[in-house]
Amino acid sequence: MTNFEIMKQLTIEQTAEVLLQEDFCDLCEYNQKGFCFAYNKSEPLSHYCKKAAIKWLESESR
């Protein structure tokens, strides 16, 4: 079962808790040793962040 399939079954509160606990940066190709090379101060959400979040949602849950 993927993380997305599990998320669809959660309440709003549970979803918020999961989203605040997950570190999507670990899945991003622009994260190197905790430093983000895609971060842009004028744009709060990089499309790379979105790709990492989608990668997490599509991955099998732990």
CHARMM-style PDB file with segment names, atoms N, HN, CA, C and O in Angstrom:
ATOM      1  N   MET     1       0.846  -1.164   0.000  1.00  0.00      PROA
ATOM      2  CA  MET     1       0.000   0.000   0.000  1.00  0.00      PROA
ATOM      3  C   MET     1       0.897   1.236   0.000  1.00  0.00      PROA
ATOM      4  O   MET     1       1.858   1.306   0.766  1.00  0.00      PROA
ATOM      5  N   THR     2       0.586   2.208  -0.857  1.00  0.00      PROA
ATOM      6  HN  THR     2      -0.195   2.150  -1.479  1.00  0.00      PROA
ATOM      7  CA  THR     2       1.404   3.420  -0.930  1.00  0.00      PROA
ATOM      8  C   THR     2       1.003   4.411   0.156  1.00  0.00      PROA
ATOM      9  O   THR     2      -0.064   4.300   0.759  1.00  0.00      PROA
ATOM     10  N   ASN     3       1.879   5.376   0.390  1.00  0.00      PROA
ATOM     11  HN  ASN     3       2.746   5.466  -0.099  1.00  0.00      PROA
ATOM     12  CA  ASN     3       1.567   6.430   1.360  1.00  0.00      PROA
ATOM     13  C   ASN     3       0.315   7.194   0.952  1.00  0.00      PROA
ATOM     14  O   ASN     3      -0.470   7.596   1.810  1.00  0.00      PROA
ATOM     15  N   PHE     4       0.119   7.397  -0.344  1.00  0.00      PROA
ATOM     16  HN  PHE     4       0.756   7.070  -1.041  1.00  0.00      PROA
ATOM     17  CA  PHE     4      -1.065   8.094  -0.829  1.00  0.00      PROA
ATOM     18  C   PHE     4      -2.335   7.326  -0.497  1.00  0.00      PROA
ATOM     19  O   PHE     4      -3.328   7.915  -0.073  1.00  0.00      PROA
ATOM     20  N   GLU     5      -2.304   6.016  -0.689  1.00  0.00      PROA
ATOM     21  HN  GLU     5      -1.497   5.537  -1.034  1.00  0.00      PROA
ATOM     22  CA  GLU     5      -3.480   5.194  -0.372  1.00  0.00      PROA
ATOM     23  C   GLU     5      -3.819   5.281   1.113  1.00  0.00      PROA
ATOM     24  O   GLU     5      -4.992   5.328   1.483  1.00  0.00      PROA
ATOM     25  N   ILE     6      -2.812   5.301   1.947  1.00  0.00      PROA
ATOM     26  HN  ILE     6      -1.859   5.263   1.647  1.00  0.00      PROA
ATOM     27  CA  ILE     6      -3.035   5.432   3.390  1.00  0.00      PROA
ATOM     28  C   ILE     6      -3.555   6.821   3.724  1.00  0.00      PROA
ATOM     29  O   ILE     6      -4.477   6.967   4.526  1.00  0.00      PROA
ATOM     30  N   MET     7      -2.961   7.853   3.104  1.00  0.00      PROA
ATOM     31  HN  MET     7      -2.212   7.735   2.452  1.00  0.00      PROA
ATOM     32  CA  MET     7      -3.369   9.229   3.385  1.00  0.00      PROA
ATOM     33  C   MET     7      -4.841   9.474   3.061  1.00  0.00      PROA
ATOM     34  O   MET     7      -5.506  10.249   3.747  1.00  0.00      PROA
ATOM     35  N   LYS     8      -5.346   8.825   2.031  1.00  0.00      PROA
ATOM     36  HN  LYS     8      -4.805   8.195   1.473  1.00  0.00      PROA
ATOM     37  CA  LYS     8      -6.743   9.016   1.650  1.00  0.00      PROA
ATOM     38  C   LYS     8      -7.704   8.554   2.740  1.00  0.00      PROA
ATOM     39  O   LYS     8      -8.863   8.970   2.758  1.00  0.00      PROA
ATOM     40  N   GLN     9      -7.244   7.710   3.636  1.00  0.00      PROA
ATOM     41  HN  GLN     9      -6.304   7.371   3.621  1.00  0.00      PROA
ATOM     42  CA  GLN     9      -8.090   7.158   4.685  1.00  0.00      PROA
ATOM     43  C   GLN     9      -8.000   7.949   5.994  1.00  0.00      PROA
ATOM     44  O   GLN     9      -8.738   7.657   6.934  1.00  0.00      PROA
ATOM     45  N   LEU    10      -7.120   8.931   6.070  1.00  0.00      PROA
ATOM     46  HN  LEU    10      -6.520   9.168   5.306  1.00  0.00      PROA
ATOM     47  CA  LEU    10      -6.895   9.666   7.308  1.00  0.00      PROA
ATOM     48  C   LEU    10      -7.854  10.838   7.459  1.00  0.00      PROA
ATOM     49  O   LEU    10      -8.429  11.326   6.486  1.00  0.00      PROA
ATOM     50  N   THR    11      -8.008  11.270   8.689  1.00  0.00      PROA
ATOM     51  HN  THR    11      -7.540  10.873   9.479  1.00  0.00      PROA
ATOM     52  CA  THR    11      -8.764  12.490   8.961  1.00  0.00      PROA
ATOM     53  C   THR    11      -7.878  13.692   8.616  1.00  0.00      PROA
ATOM     54  O   THR    11      -6.686  13.529   8.355  1.00  0.00      PROA
ATOM     55  N   ILE    12      -8.445  14.868   8.614  1.00  0.00      PROA
ATOM     56  HN  ILE    12      -9.414  15.000   8.826  1.00  0.00      PROA
ATOM     57  CA  ILE    12      -7.674  16.083   8.336  1.00  0.00      PROA
ATOM     58  C   ILE    12      -6.573  16.254   9.382  1.00  0.00      PROA
ATOM     59  O   ILE    12      -5.444  16.603   9.039  1.00  0.00      PROA
ATOM     60  N   GLU    13      -6.888  16.015  10.633  1.00  0.00      PROA
ATOM     61  HN  GLU    13      -7.806  15.732  10.911  1.00  0.00      PROA
ATOM     62  CA  GLU    13      -5.903  16.157  11.698  1.00  0.00      PROA
ATOM     63  C   GLU    13      -4.759  15.168  11.527  1.00  0.00      PROA
ATOM     64  O   GLU    13      -3.592  15.528  11.686  1.00  0.00      PROA
ATOM     65  N   GLN    14      -5.089  13.924  11.205  1.00  0.00      PROA
ATOM     66  HN  GLN    14      -6.037  13.631  11.076  1.00  0.00      PROA
ATOM     67  CA  GLN    14      -4.062  12.903  11.002  1.00  0.00      PROA
ATOM     68  C   GLN    14      -3.194  13.245   9.794  1.00  0.00      PROA
ATOM     69  O   GLN    14      -1.978  13.057   9.830  1.00  0.00      PROA
ATOM     70  N   THR    15      -3.808  13.742   8.734  1.00  0.00      PROA
ATOM     71  HN  THR    15      -4.796  13.894   8.705  1.00  0.00      PROA
ATOM     72  CA  THR    15      -3.068  14.128   7.536  1.00  0.00      PROA
ATOM     73  C   THR    15      -2.086  15.244   7.862  1.00  0.00      PROA
ATOM     74  O   THR    15      -0.932  15.200   7.436  1.00  0.00      PROA
ATOM     75  N   ALA    16      -2.536  16.239   8.611  1.00  0.00      PROA
ATOM     76  HN  ALA    16      -3.473  16.274   8.956  1.00  0.00      PROA
ATOM     77  CA  ALA    16      -1.653  17.340   8.999  1.00  0.00      PROA
ATOM     78  C   ALA    16      -0.469  16.819   9.811  1.00  0.00      PROA
ATOM     79  O   ALA    16       0.663  17.251   9.592  1.00  0.00      PROA
ATOM     80  N   GLU    17      -0.712  15.908  10.736  1.00  0.00      PROA
ATOM     81  HN  GLU    17      -1.631  15.557  10.913  1.00  0.00      PROA
ATOM     82  CA  GLU    17       0.368  15.347  11.551  1.00  0.00      PROA
ATOM     83  C   GLU    17       1.399  14.632  10.683  1.00  0.00      PROA
ATOM     84  O   GLU    17       2.603  14.802  10.875  1.00  0.00      PROA
ATOM     85  N   VAL    18       0.935  13.844   9.744  1.00  0.00      PROA
ATOM     86  HN  VAL    18      -0.043  13.705   9.588  1.00  0.00      PROA
ATOM     87  CA  VAL    18       1.851  13.107   8.864  1.00  0.00      PROA
ATOM     88  C   VAL    18       2.676  14.080   8.033  1.00  0.00      PROA
ATOM     89  O   VAL    18       3.895  13.934   7.933  1.00  0.00      PROA
ATOM     90  N   LEU    19       2.025  15.067   7.440  1.00  0.00      PROA
ATOM     91  HN  LEU    19       1.035  15.187   7.522  1.00  0.00      PROA
ATOM     92  CA  LEU    19       2.728  16.017   6.584  1.00  0.00      PROA
ATOM     93  C   LEU    19       3.774  16.822   7.350  1.00  0.00      PROA
ATOM     94  O   LEU    19       4.828  17.154   6.807  1.00  0.00      PROA
ATOM     95  N   LEU    20       3.485  17.130   8.596  1.00  0.00      PROA
ATOM     96  HN  LEU    20       2.629  16.860   9.037  1.00  0.00      PROA
ATOM     97  CA  LEU    20       4.438  17.893   9.398  1.00  0.00      PROA
ATOM     98  C   LEU    20       5.609  17.050   9.888  1.00  0.00      PROA
ATOM     99  O   LEU    20       6.655  17.591  10.246  1.00  0.00      PROA
ATOM    100  N   GLN    21       5.442  15.741   9.908  1.00  0.00      PROA
ATOM    101  HN  GLN    21       4.592  15.302   9.617  1.00  0.00      PROA
ATOM    102  CA  GLN    21       6.502  14.854  10.393  1.00  0.00      PROA
ATOM    103  C   GLN    21       7.414  14.352   9.283  1.00  0.00      PROA
ATOM    104  O   GLN    21       8.575  14.031   9.537  1.00  0.00      PROA
ATOM    105  N   GLU    22       6.913  14.279   8.072  1.00  0.00      PROA
ATOM    106  HN  GLU    22       5.970  14.539   7.865  1.00  0.00      PROA
ATOM    107  CA  GLU    22       7.706  13.726   6.969  1.00  0.00      PROA
ATOM    108  C   GLU    22       8.756  14.720   6.491  1.00  0.00      PROA
ATOM    109  O   GLU    22       8.533  15.931   6.487  1.00  0.00      PROA
ATOM    110  N   ASP    23       9.888  14.190   6.095  1.00  0.00      PROA
ATOM    111  HN  ASP    23      10.068  13.206   6.099  1.00  0.00      PROA
ATOM    112  CA  ASP    23      10.961  15.015   5.553  1.00  0.00      PROA
ATOM    113  C   ASP    23      11.099  14.679   4.070  1.00  0.00      PROA
ATOM    114  O   ASP    23      11.850  13.781   3.689  1.00  0.00      PROA
ATOM    115  N   PHE    24      10.371  15.406   3.254  1.00  0.00      PROA
ATOM    116  HN  PHE    24       9.761  16.136   3.563  1.00  0.00      PROA
ATOM    117  CA  PHE    24      10.388  15.142   1.817  1.00  0.00      PROA
ATOM    118  C   PHE    24      11.742  15.480   1.205  1.00  0.00      PROA
ATOM    119  O   PHE    24      12.091  14.972   0.140  1.00  0.00      PROA
ATOM    120  N   CYS    25      12.494  16.330   1.873  1.00  0.00      PROA
ATOM    121  HN  CYS    25      12.210  16.743   2.739  1.00  0.00      PROA
ATOM    122  CA  CYS    25      13.810  16.721   1.361  1.00  0.00      PROA
ATOM    123  C   CYS    25      14.737  15.518   1.206  1.00  0.00      PROA
ATOM    124  O   CYS    25      15.609  15.514   0.337  1.00  0.00      PROA
ATOM    125  N   ASP    26      14.554  14.518   2.030  1.00  0.00      PROA
ATOM    126  HN  ASP    26      13.845  14.522   2.735  1.00  0.00      PROA
ATOM    127  CA  ASP    26      15.389  13.317   1.920  1.00  0.00      PROA
ATOM    128  C   ASP    26      15.231  12.635   0.565  1.00  0.00      PROA
ATOM    129  O   ASP    26      16.124  11.907   0.132  1.00  0.00      PROA
ATOM    130  N   LEU    27      14.107  12.864  -0.107  1.00  0.00      PROA
ATOM    131  HN  LEU    27      13.381  13.456   0.245  1.00  0.00      PROA
ATOM    132  CA  LEU    27      13.837  12.237  -1.398  1.00  0.00      PROA
ATOM    133  C   LEU    27      14.187  13.137  -2.572  1.00  0.00      PROA
ATOM    134  O   LEU    27      14.040  12.733  -3.726  1.00  0.00      PROA
ATOM    135  N   CYS    28      14.641  14.331  -2.298  1.00  0.00      PROA
ATOM    136  HN  CYS    28      14.761  14.659  -1.361  1.00  0.00      PROA
ATOM    137  CA  CYS    28      14.906  15.306  -3.352  1.00  0.00      PROA
ATOM    138  C   CYS    28      16.327  15.186  -3.867  1.00  0.00      PROA
ATOM    139  O   CYS    28      17.276  15.031  -3.098  1.00  0.00      PROA
ATOM    140  N   GLU    29      16.453  15.260  -5.171  1.00  0.00      PROA
ATOM    141  HN  GLU    29      15.682  15.386  -5.796  1.00  0.00      PROA
ATOM    142  CA  GLU    29      17.771  15.171  -5.788  1.00  0.00      PROA
ATOM    143  C   GLU    29      18.631  16.412  -5.514  1.00  0.00      PROA
ATOM    144  O   GLU    29      19.844  16.379  -5.721  1.00  0.00      PROA
ATOM    145  N   TYR    30      18.014  17.502  -5.052  1.00  0.00      PROA
ATOM    146  HN  TYR    30      17.029  17.529  -4.884  1.00  0.00      PROA
ATOM    147  CA  TYR    30      18.751  18.733  -4.778  1.00  0.00      PROA
ATOM    148  C   TYR    30      19.111  18.904  -3.311  1.00  0.00      PROA
ATOM    149  O   TYR    30      19.649  19.944  -2.930  1.00  0.00      PROA
ATOM    150  N   ASN    31      18.829  17.915  -2.487  1.00  0.00      PROA
ATOM    151  HN  ASN    31      18.392  17.071  -2.796  1.00  0.00      PROA
ATOM    152  CA  ASN    31      19.215  17.935  -1.083  1.00  0.00      PROA
ATOM    153  C   ASN    31      20.553  17.219  -0.949  1.00  0.00      PROA
ATOM    154  O   ASN    31      20.662  16.025  -1.228  1.00  0.00      PROA
ATOM    155  N   GLN    32      21.548  17.948  -0.526  1.00  0.00      PROA
ATOM    156  HN  GLN    32      21.459  18.918  -0.299  1.00  0.00      PROA
ATOM    157  CA  GLN    32      22.861  17.342  -0.348  1.00  0.00      PROA
ATOM    158  C   GLN    32      23.358  17.665   1.051  1.00  0.00      PROA
ATOM    159  O   GLN    32      23.691  18.807   1.369  1.00  0.00      PROA
ATOM    160  N   LYS    33      23.398  16.624   1.878  1.00  0.00      PROA
ATOM    161  HN  LYS    33      23.128  15.696   1.619  1.00  0.00      PROA
ATOM    162  CA  LYS    33      23.867  16.739   3.266  1.00  0.00      PROA
ATOM    163  C   LYS    33      23.080  17.803   4.038  1.00  0.00      PROA
ATOM    164  O   LYS    33      23.647  18.580   4.807  1.00  0.00      PROA
ATOM    165  N   GLY    34      21.772  17.820   3.818  1.00  0.00      PROA
ATOM    166  HN  GLY    34      21.312  17.189   3.193  1.00  0.00      PROA
ATOM    167  CA  GLY    34      20.911  18.732   4.550  1.00  0.00      PROA
ATOM    168  C   GLY    34      20.831  20.139   3.984  1.00  0.00      PROA
ATOM    169  O   GLY    34      20.144  20.992   4.546  1.00  0.00      PROA
ATOM    170  N   PHE    35      21.521  20.393   2.884  1.00  0.00      PROA
ATOM    171  HN  PHE    35      22.079  19.700   2.428  1.00  0.00      PROA
ATOM    172  CA  PHE    35      21.469  21.711   2.261  1.00  0.00      PROA
ATOM    173  C   PHE    35      20.677  21.624   0.966  1.00  0.00      PROA
ATOM    174  O   PHE    35      20.936  20.756   0.132  1.00  0.00      PROA
ATOM    175  N   CYS    36      19.713  22.521   0.798  1.00  0.00      PROA
ATOM    176  HN  CYS    36      19.503  23.226   1.476  1.00  0.00      PROA
ATOM    177  CA  CYS    36      18.858  22.508  -0.380  1.00  0.00      PROA
ATOM    178  C   CYS    36      19.432  23.412  -1.463  1.00  0.00      PROA
ATOM    179  O   CYS    36      19.615  24.612  -1.257  1.00  0.00      PROA
ATOM    180  N   PHE    37      19.711  22.824  -2.607  1.00  0.00      PROA
ATOM    181  HN  PHE    37      19.563  21.850  -2.774  1.00  0.00      PROA
ATOM    182  CA  PHE    37      20.233  23.586  -3.728  1.00  0.00      PROA
ATOM    183  C   PHE    37      19.126  24.093  -4.648  1.00  0.00      PROA
ATOM    184  O   PHE    37      19.407  24.756  -5.647  1.00  0.00      PROA
ATOM    185  N   ALA    38      17.872  23.789  -4.321  1.00  0.00      PROA
ATOM    186  HN  ALA    38      17.643  23.250  -3.510  1.00  0.00      PROA
ATOM    187  CA  ALA    38      16.738  24.233  -5.140  1.00  0.00      PROA
ATOM    188  C   ALA    38      15.960  25.359  -4.477  1.00  0.00      PROA
ATOM    189  O   ALA    38      15.056  25.929  -5.088  1.00  0.00      PROA
ATOM    190  N   TYR    39      16.299  25.684  -3.240  1.00  0.00      PROA
ATOM    191  HN  TYR    39      17.034  25.220  -2.744  1.00  0.00      PROA
ATOM    192  CA  TYR    39      15.550  26.690  -2.479  1.00  0.00      PROA
ATOM    193  C   TYR    39      15.644  28.056  -3.147  1.00  0.00      PROA
ATOM    194  O   TYR    39      16.716  28.504  -3.553  1.00  0.00      PROA
ATOM    195  N   ASN    40      14.485  28.701  -3.248  1.00  0.00      PROA
ATOM    196  HN  ASN    40      13.614  28.337  -2.919  1.00  0.00      PROA
ATOM    197  CA  ASN    40      14.411  30.030  -3.843  1.00  0.00      PROA
ATOM    198  C   ASN    40      13.563  30.898  -2.921  1.00  0.00      PROA
ATOM    199  O   ASN    40      12.379  30.619  -2.729  1.00  0.00      PROA
ATOM    200  N   LYS    41      14.142  31.934  -2.354  1.00  0.00      PROA
ATOM    201  HN  LYS    41      15.103  32.161  -2.510  1.00  0.00      PROA
ATOM    202  CA  LYS    41      13.427  32.760  -1.383  1.00  0.00      PROA
ATOM    203  C   LYS    41      12.188  33.434  -1.964  1.00  0.00      PROA
ATOM    204  O   LYS    41      11.246  33.720  -1.225  1.00  0.00      PROA
ATOM    205  N   SER    42      12.168  33.690  -3.250  1.00  0.00      PROA
ATOM    206  HN  SER    42      12.933  33.457  -3.850  1.00  0.00      PROA
ATOM    207  CA  SER    42      11.011  34.339  -3.853  1.00  0.00      PROA
ATOM    208  C   SER    42       9.907  33.335  -4.196  1.00  0.00      PROA
ATOM    209  O   SER    42       8.795  33.729  -4.548  1.00  0.00      PROA
ATOM    210  N   GLU    43      10.212  32.058  -4.094  1.00  0.00      PROA
ATOM    211  HN  GLU    43      11.115  31.738  -3.809  1.00  0.00      PROA
ATOM    212  CA  GLU    43       9.250  31.009  -4.423  1.00  0.00      PROA
ATOM    213  C   GLU    43       9.272  29.975  -3.292  1.00  0.00      PROA
ATOM    214  O   GLU    43      10.207  29.178  -3.215  1.00  0.00      PROA
ATOM    215  N   PRO    44       8.260  29.971  -2.414  1.00  0.00      PROA
ATOM    216  CA  PRO    44       8.322  29.116  -1.226  1.00  0.00      PROA
ATOM    217  C   PRO    44       8.320  27.613  -1.518  1.00  0.00      PROA
ATOM    218  O   PRO    44       8.856  26.833  -0.730  1.00  0.00      PROA
ATOM    219  N   LEU    45       7.730  27.203  -2.628  1.00  0.00      PROA
ATOM    220  HN  LEU    45       7.295  27.836  -3.268  1.00  0.00      PROA
ATOM    221  CA  LEU    45       7.693  25.779  -2.943  1.00  0.00      PROA
ATOM    222  C   LEU    45       8.319  25.540  -4.306  1.00  0.00      PROA
ATOM    223  O   LEU    45       7.762  25.918  -5.336  1.00  0.00      PROA
ATOM    224  N   SER    46       9.456  24.923  -4.298  1.00  0.00      PROA
ATOM    225  HN  SER    46       9.909  24.616  -3.461  1.00  0.00      PROA
ATOM    226  CA  SER    46      10.129  24.591  -5.537  1.00  0.00      PROA
ATOM    227  C   SER    46       9.414  23.421  -6.210  1.00  0.00      PROA
ATOM    228  O   SER    46       8.824  22.583  -5.529  1.00  0.00      PROA
ATOM    229  N   HSD    47       9.463  23.359  -7.528  1.00  0.00      PROA
ATOM    230  HN  HSD    47       9.943  24.041  -8.081  1.00  0.00      PROA
ATOM    231  CA  HSD    47       8.861  22.211  -8.192  1.00  0.00      PROA
ATOM    232  C   HSD    47       9.618  20.933  -7.835  1.00  0.00      PROA
ATOM    233  O   HSD    47       9.080  19.835  -7.982  1.00  0.00      PROA
ATOM    234  N   TYR    48      10.853  21.065  -7.372  1.00  0.00      PROA
ATOM    235  HN  TYR    48      11.290  21.957  -7.253  1.00  0.00      PROA
ATOM    236  CA  TYR    48      11.598  19.896  -6.905  1.00  0.00      PROA
ATOM    237  C   TYR    48      11.018  19.383  -5.589  1.00  0.00      PROA
ATOM    238  O   TYR    48      10.998  18.177  -5.341  1.00  0.00      PROA
ATOM    239  N   CYS    49      10.545  20.308  -4.746  1.00  0.00      PROA
ATOM    240  HN  CYS    49      10.561  21.287  -4.948  1.00  0.00      PROA
ATOM    241  CA  CYS    49       9.879  19.903  -3.502  1.00  0.00      PROA
ATOM    242  C   CYS    49       8.619  19.108  -3.824  1.00  0.00      PROA
ATOM    243  O   CYS    49       8.333  18.086  -3.199  1.00  0.00      PROA
ATOM    244  N   LYS    50       7.883  19.591  -4.797  1.00  0.00      PROA
ATOM    245  HN  LYS    50       8.115  20.421  -5.305  1.00  0.00      PROA
ATOM    246  CA  LYS    50       6.661  18.910  -5.214  1.00  0.00      PROA
ATOM    247  C   LYS    50       6.980  17.513  -5.752  1.00  0.00      PROA
ATOM    248  O   LYS    50       6.274  16.553  -5.446  1.00  0.00      PROA
ATOM    249  N   LYS    51       8.049  17.400  -6.556  1.00  0.00      PROA
ATOM    250  HN  LYS    51       8.623  18.180  -6.804  1.00  0.00      PROA
ATOM    251  CA  LYS    51       8.449  16.093  -7.079  1.00  0.00      PROA
ATOM    252  C   LYS    51       8.810  15.137  -5.947  1.00  0.00      PROA
ATOM    253  O   LYS    51       8.466  13.956  -5.996  1.00  0.00      PROA
ATOM    254  N   ALA    52       9.500  15.641  -4.931  1.00  0.00      PROA
ATOM    255  HN  ALA    52       9.780  16.601  -4.891  1.00  0.00      PROA
ATOM    256  CA  ALA    52       9.891  14.803  -3.789  1.00  0.00      PROA
ATOM    257  C   ALA    52       8.662  14.350  -3.013  1.00  0.00      PROA
ATOM    258  O   ALA    52       8.591  13.199  -2.584  1.00  0.00      PROA
ATOM    259  N   ALA    53       7.690  15.248  -2.827  1.00  0.00      PROA
ATOM    260  HN  ALA    53       7.748  16.183  -3.176  1.00  0.00      PROA
ATOM    261  CA  ALA    53       6.461  14.887  -2.120  1.00  0.00      PROA
ATOM    262  C   ALA    53       5.685  13.832  -2.902  1.00  0.00      PROA
ATOM    263  O   ALA    53       5.149  12.894  -2.310  1.00  0.00      PROA
ATOM    264  N   ILE    54       5.620  13.974  -4.215  1.00  0.00      PROA
ATOM    265  HN  ILE    54       6.056  14.735  -4.696  1.00  0.00      PROA
ATOM    266  CA  ILE    54       4.932  12.977  -5.042  1.00  0.00      PROA
ATOM    267  C   ILE    54       5.655  11.638  -4.962  1.00  0.00      PROA
ATOM    268  O   ILE    54       5.023  10.585  -4.880  1.00  0.00      PROA
ATOM    269  N   LYS    55       6.969  11.686  -4.985  1.00  0.00      PROA
ATOM    270  HN  LYS    55       7.483  12.541  -5.051  1.00  0.00      PROA
ATOM    271  CA  LYS    55       7.760  10.453  -4.854  1.00  0.00      PROA
ATOM    272  C   LYS    55       7.421   9.741  -3.543  1.00  0.00      PROA
ATOM    273  O   LYS    55       7.282   8.518  -3.510  1.00  0.00      PROA
ATOM    274  N   TRP    56       7.289  10.523  -2.455  1.00  0.00      PROA
ATOM    275  HN  TRP    56       7.403  11.517  -2.482  1.00  0.00      PROA
ATOM    276  CA  TRP    56       6.938   9.952  -1.160  1.00  0.00      PROA
ATOM    277  C   TRP    56       5.527   9.365  -1.198  1.00  0.00      PROA
ATOM    278  O   TRP    56       5.304   8.261  -0.702  1.00  0.00      PROA
ATOM    279  N   LEU    57       4.580  10.091  -1.780  1.00  0.00      PROA
ATOM    280  HN  LEU    57       4.761  10.988  -2.183  1.00  0.00      PROA
ATOM    281  CA  LEU    57       3.198   9.616  -1.845  1.00  0.00      PROA
ATOM    282  C   LEU    57       3.094   8.316  -2.653  1.00  0.00      PROA
ATOM    283  O   LEU    57       2.289   7.443  -2.326  1.00  0.00      PROA
ATOM    284  N   GLU    58       3.897   8.190  -3.693  1.00  0.00      PROA
ATOM    285  HN  GLU    58       4.551   8.899  -3.959  1.00  0.00      PROA
ATOM    286  CA  GLU    58       3.850   6.996  -4.539  1.00  0.00      PROA
ATOM    287  C   GLU    58       4.624   5.819  -3.961  1.00  0.00      PROA
ATOM    288  O   GLU    58       4.463   4.690  -4.424  1.00  0.00      PROA
ATOM    289  N   SER    59       5.460   6.063  -2.960  1.00  0.00      PROA
ATOM    290  HN  SER    59       5.591   6.980  -2.584  1.00  0.00      PROA
ATOM    291  CA  SER    59       6.273   4.989  -2.390  1.00  0.00      PROA
ATOM    292  C   SER    59       5.452   4.126  -1.428  1.00  0.00      PROA
ATOM    293  O   SER    59       4.430   4.551  -0.890  1.00  0.00      PROA
ATOM    294  N   GLU    60       5.929   2.924  -1.239  1.00  0.00      PROA
ATOM    295  HN  GLU    60       6.759   2.579  -1.676  1.00  0.00      PROA
ATOM    296  CA  GLU    60       5.277   2.008  -0.301  1.00  0.00      PROA
ATOM    297  C   GLU    60       5.439   2.536   1.115  1.00  0.00      PROA
ATOM    298  O   GLU    60       6.492   3.058   1.482  1.00  0.00      PROA
ATOM    299  N   SER    61       4.392   2.393   1.897  1.00  0.00      PROA
ATOM    300  HN  SER    61       3.537   1.969   1.599  1.00  0.00      PROA
ATOM    301  CA  SER    61       4.446   2.882   3.281  1.00  0.00      PROA
ATOM    302  C   SER    61       5.377   2.006   4.111  1.00  0.00      PROA
ATOM    303  O   SER    61       5.635   0.849   3.779  1.00  0.00      PROA
ATOM    304  N   ARG    62       5.872   2.587   5.194  1.00  0.00      PROA
ATOM    305  HN  ARG    62       5.662   3.527   5.464  1.00  0.00      PROA
ATOM    306  CA  ARG    62       6.793   1.843   6.078  1.00  0.00      PROA
ATOM    307  C   ARG    62       6.039   1.061   7.107  1.00  0.00      PROA
ATOM    308  OT1 ARG    62       6.647   0.379   7.931  1.00  0.00      PROA
TER     309      ARG     62
END
